[in-house]
């Protein structure tokens, strides 16, 4: 098979192939010693550690409709329900919260609708610290693993932590350790989902940032639990955090797939181009 060269350097004066440039470190007669350049180099000849388009941007901390659609549109829903809580008639708001409460009575009668409805409200209103945590944590998590998987982590913590706190209440009422009024406890909000998302996001951070985040957030939850202001919810927050930590094997796998997906597409495209440009 004859190799053909095109252009002005196709042949020398006598028709023989032109000599290769004098490059140190190459052996005579050994083919394929040169590899194509796969990325831009700095003036010093070294490739930059990351391309300019991947520099961190401060506005990436907040959700956007195209970059993080799940967090963005969920935040809009929470904004509307928080506005209703702040400006609607107090009796109406109380009725809405009671019908959205994930207490034992509602979980027994309509578990799926009430679990969904309870995640539409923010306990404490728009000024709750969990609102800021929702925006920052879910935005960062969605940018790393995608919207559907972020929704799955959030719902996992919301549902499992709710069941882990309400099922013991139902059993305690059944055996007579708690009064029947405990079956109608008011319980709603996004805090369990946010706590699970914090735990999941920590698994994607570098160790020097992961452990301080877990220590600070976990310490706040322990402090609330020791204060005995709302032990059932406080236990739910800790359980949700542990649930988020338990998802590390999956979120790390998802994060790696999302992070290198563009690189794999570029490699496939480059390989296809080389195959199309190869002559028999």
Secondary structure, 3 states (H helix, E strand, C coil): CCCCCCCCCCCCCCCCCCCCCCCCCCCCCCCCCCCCCCCCECCCCCECCCCHHHCCCHHHHCCCCCCCHHHHHHHHHHHHHHHHHHHCCHHHHHHHHHHCCCCHHHHHHCHHHHHHHHCCCCCCCCCCHHHHHHHHHHHHHHHHHCHHHHHHHHHHHHHHHHHHHHHHHHHHHHCCCCCHHHHHCCCCCCHHHHHHHHHHHHCCCCHHHHHHHHHHHHHHHHHHHHHCCCHHHHHHHHHHHHHHHHCHHHHHHHHHHHHHHHHHHHHHHHHHHHHHHCCC
